[in-house]
Amino acid sequence: MKIKKHLQHLSQWSSKRTPLRYILVRQQHHFYIRSIRRRLKSLKRRHSRLIPFLIPILTTTLILLSTFFLLTALNSTPHAPGLKNGSGNTLFTAGNKTFSADIGTRDGSPQVAFQVESAVATFTLAGIDQSEGEKVGRDTVLFQDVLPSIDLQYTTLSNGVKEELIIKEPRTNNQELTTTFLFDLSLSGTTPKELTKRPDGVISLSPTFQDSNGEYLFHFEKPYAYDANGARTDNVLMQIGEDRSVPGKYYLKLTVDPTWLNDPARVYPVVIDPTVVHDTTTEFSAGTLDRVKDTGT
């Protein structure tokens, strides 16, 4: 009976001059649609019992994948290295793929040896008292009272070392604060970039350092100062000079605006911030490394 009805149905299509081939394809198409629908319903009923188990598995998988990609990103990005105990006379050492630094000596000198590739710049605040460096947290060394009422602090960054001169209190007896700080600077495998040469032969030097081929290595950022209330001045001058009597011997001089520093409105402590970094972003790779930037506190 079913076959007979089917043939009658086909004859009706034929009577309307519909090609038999089209009729058969149409019937087959409907058959596939119904078959797919039945399969989907079957899968839905079957998997509905698995959903409560699949959700925690999928959630855990997503968490693991997110953690993996996060760790990959962190490992590919330079981070501020933690301090480790140094060897020999070195008090602390730190470093990553960008730079390395030895901070402080065991005999009480708060000197820093900053190294990029094979180039090393060693700088020490001149005329200071010996001070035993104290590790503060994972990335900071504090040298207390290197000068009267002045501490010196170094903190590692992802691309360098942040230096902070901390003036803890104003001078008494109406004495003005020291506004100039001199650092002894020794260089190995690097020289400061020359800016200008005066008629008397004196060369103005940039706080940007290069190798023997003139390729950038590292630089001191533009210094600034701020007090405990956040009042800030960018009127801090940094000068690099050469001691012609000793090869590779230079000095770095910081001068803070005396009007700002001795203003009665200053709230202590006051911090002076010179920072040395290795930064190869486009801002510094264009060959115009005369002016250095400030990345903030």
C-alpha atoms as one frame of an Amber mdcrd trajectory, in Angstrom:
protein
   0.000   0.000   0.000   2.791   2.394   0.833   4.514   1.760  -2.486   1.245
   2.291  -4.336   0.625   5.632  -2.636   4.165   6.707  -3.390   3.741   5.893
  -7.077   0.470   7.781  -7.155   2.259  10.779  -5.652   4.955  10.573  -8.288
   2.350  10.326 -11.072   0.712  13.510  -9.817   4.068  15.338 -10.108   4.534
  13.853 -13.544   1.096  15.026 -14.648   2.250  18.545 -13.932   5.145  17.991
 -16.349   7.691  17.929 -13.533  10.793  15.891 -14.489  11.009  12.604 -12.657
  14.690  13.285 -11.844  13.703  16.446  -9.982  11.045  14.551  -8.026  13.502
  11.882  -6.914  16.119  14.458  -5.838  13.475  16.367  -3.889  12.366  13.200
  -2.111  15.942  12.323  -1.285  16.550  15.858   0.041  13.567  15.607   2.403
  14.781  12.213   3.542  18.191  13.665   4.491  16.601  16.603   6.331  14.416
  14.300   8.402  17.389  12.057   9.114  19.518  14.970  10.310  16.731  16.232
  12.532  16.354  12.816  14.131  20.110  12.663  14.748  20.159  16.121  16.337
  17.325  15.227  18.669  19.103  12.027  19.625  22.365  13.863  20.316  20.572
  16.513  22.338  18.943  13.884  24.555  22.209  12.006  24.931  24.432  15.037
  25.655  21.978  16.714  27.997  23.109  14.221  30.606  26.767  15.097  29.979
  26.453  18.899  30.236  26.776  19.044  34.075  30.093  17.180  33.721  31.347
  19.105  30.689  30.948  22.607  32.194  33.605  22.243  34.961  35.963  20.505
  32.517  35.627  23.312  29.972  35.977  25.966  32.693  39.177  24.379  34.008
  40.558  24.112  30.477  39.898  27.807  29.818  41.594  28.789  33.099  44.658
  26.684  32.281  44.906  28.143  28.781  44.555  31.705  30.101  47.261  31.068
  32.702  49.561  29.609  30.060  49.208  32.614  27.741  49.645  35.039  30.668
  52.842  33.343  31.821  54.127  33.315  28.261  53.504  37.063  27.984  55.181
  37.754  31.323  58.233  35.701  30.420  58.620  37.542  27.135  58.429  40.972
  28.827  61.400  42.180  30.907  60.485  42.587  34.571  62.123  44.354  37.473
  64.685  41.865  38.776  64.840  41.090  42.466  67.992  41.654  44.495  70.326
  38.800  45.319  73.281  38.690  47.676  76.432  39.550  45.780  79.774  37.782
  45.827  83.153  39.134  46.879  82.903  42.790  47.848  79.555  43.282  46.041
  76.657  43.723  48.450  73.689  43.041  46.153  73.279  42.149  42.512  70.314
  42.122  40.127  69.718  41.662  36.432  67.557  40.426  33.588  67.872  40.146
  29.794  68.144  43.940  29.519  70.817  44.868  32.077  72.655  43.858  35.222
  73.651  45.922  38.248  75.857  45.533  41.309  74.594  47.748  44.132  76.679
  48.636  47.176  79.873  47.166  48.582  80.488  45.272  51.781  82.871  47.967
  52.990  80.067  50.560  53.058  80.185  52.289  49.678  76.803  52.893  47.970
  78.283  52.601  44.494  76.389  51.155  41.527  77.922  49.300  38.580  75.359
  49.350  35.750  76.054  47.029  32.824  74.517  46.612  29.351  76.222  44.041
  27.128  79.927  44.501  27.917  79.689  48.211  28.786  79.805  49.238  32.458
  79.138  52.576  34.148  80.099  52.752  37.818  78.891  55.783  39.777  79.235
  56.807  43.417  78.035  59.906  45.251  81.171  61.859  46.159  82.143  63.049
  49.638  79.838  60.703  51.514  80.130  58.729  54.714  80.238  54.965  54.644
  76.834  53.393  55.060  75.811  49.775  55.291  73.157  49.119  52.658  69.859
  47.653  53.836  67.608  45.617  51.591  64.027  46.915  51.602  61.564  44.574
  49.932  62.657  42.541  46.925  64.119  45.292  44.740  65.315  48.250  46.867
  68.521  49.056  48.747  68.596  51.913  51.263  71.796  53.638  52.442  71.011
  55.864  55.407  72.727  59.154  56.248  75.311  59.105  53.468  75.326  62.898
  53.951  73.843  64.851  56.884  70.066  64.228  56.837  70.295  62.612  53.400
  69.608  58.983  52.491  70.393  57.314  49.192  68.093  54.662  47.760  68.337
  52.418  44.695  65.452  50.442  43.188  65.657  48.065  40.238  63.320  48.648
  37.291  62.517  46.440  34.322  65.069  48.361  32.246  67.399  50.027  34.733
  68.034  51.395  38.216  66.103  54.202  39.870  68.196  56.378  42.177  66.652
  58.594  44.860  68.434  61.186  46.954  66.180  61.652  49.984  66.584  64.926
  51.903  64.860  64.094  55.175  64.671  67.512  56.801  65.615  71.170  56.229
  68.836  72.627  57.550  68.692  74.357  60.927  70.076  77.792  61.881  68.772
  79.277  58.610  71.344  77.304  56.622  70.441  76.642  53.013  70.289  73.071
  51.775  72.917  71.664  49.473  71.609  72.039  45.946  74.467  70.392  44.032
  75.426  66.727  44.203  78.514  65.309  42.505  78.946  61.673  41.449  82.204
  60.003  40.463  81.595  58.183  37.180  83.878  55.493  35.749  83.189  54.017
  32.307  84.345  50.828  30.623  83.396  49.899  27.071  81.317  53.031  26.591
  81.587  56.814  26.288  79.085  59.666  26.624  77.684  61.023  23.401  79.243
  64.359  22.448  76.817  67.230  21.988  78.812  70.357  21.169  82.418  71.506
  21.224  83.316  75.002  22.385  86.077  77.088  20.792  88.297  76.405  23.821
  88.075  72.664  23.137  85.681  71.843  25.966  83.115  69.284  24.826  79.566
  69.256  26.085  78.566  65.660  26.860  75.157  64.019  26.808  73.896  61.696
  29.576  73.482  59.123  26.787  76.146  56.453  26.445  77.246  54.601  23.321
  79.675  51.904  22.214  82.725  52.347  19.985  80.497  52.240  16.884  78.226
  55.003  18.153  75.402  52.573  18.934  73.116  53.417  21.859  73.653  51.500
  25.121  71.922  53.336  27.991  71.193  56.806  29.334  70.299  58.786  32.432
  66.742  60.053  32.292  65.994  63.706  32.855  66.037  64.174  36.642  63.341
  65.841  38.690  62.502  66.474  42.353  59.350  66.379  44.465  58.397  66.898
  48.102  56.116  65.006  50.506  53.060  66.917  49.256  53.766  65.991  45.650
  54.986  69.446  44.635  57.390  68.806  41.774  60.084  70.647  39.868  61.710
  69.604  36.606  64.277  72.350  37.045  67.030  69.878  37.908  70.167  70.125
  35.802  72.309  67.087  34.995  75.820  67.582  33.630  78.356  65.008  32.476
  82.005  66.045  32.517  85.344  64.369  31.878  88.322  64.185  34.211  91.089
  64.558  31.631  93.763  63.426  34.089  92.334  59.883  34.331  91.258  57.928
  31.202  87.668  56.730  31.450  87.044  58.937  34.478  84.034  61.246  34.374
  81.710  62.980  36.771  77.965  63.513  36.924  76.668  66.676  38.582  73.081
  67.253  39.690  71.918  70.762  40.507  68.454  71.378  41.945  66.718  74.734
  41.621  67.763  76.431  44.921  64.697  78.676  44.954  62.388  75.678  44.803
  64.399  73.587  47.260  64.721  76.319  49.906  61.143  77.527  49.568  59.432
  77.539  53.020  56.513  75.756  51.375  58.593  72.580  50.934  57.353  69.605
  52.926  59.951  66.993  53.812  61.249  64.557  52.827  62.275  65.912  49.419
  63.339  63.370  46.796  65.687  64.010  43.866  65.340  61.346  41.189  68.001
  60.552  38.592  67.472  57.162  36.896  69.673  55.162  34.519  67.961  52.925
  31.957  68.448  50.937  28.779  65.566  51.977  26.517  65.524  51.124  22.809
  62.030  52.365  21.997  61.546  54.461  18.861  61.848  57.630  20.938  65.505
  56.798  21.542  66.519  54.767  18.509  66.354  57.553  15.942  69.866  58.787
  16.617  68.705  61.924  18.456  69.607  60.845  21.954  70.381  64.348  23.136
  67.338  64.902  25.285  66.336  62.226  27.744  62.807  61.448  28.861  61.254
  61.096  32.286  59.161  58.007  32.973  57.811  59.358  36.243  58.021  58.123
  39.776
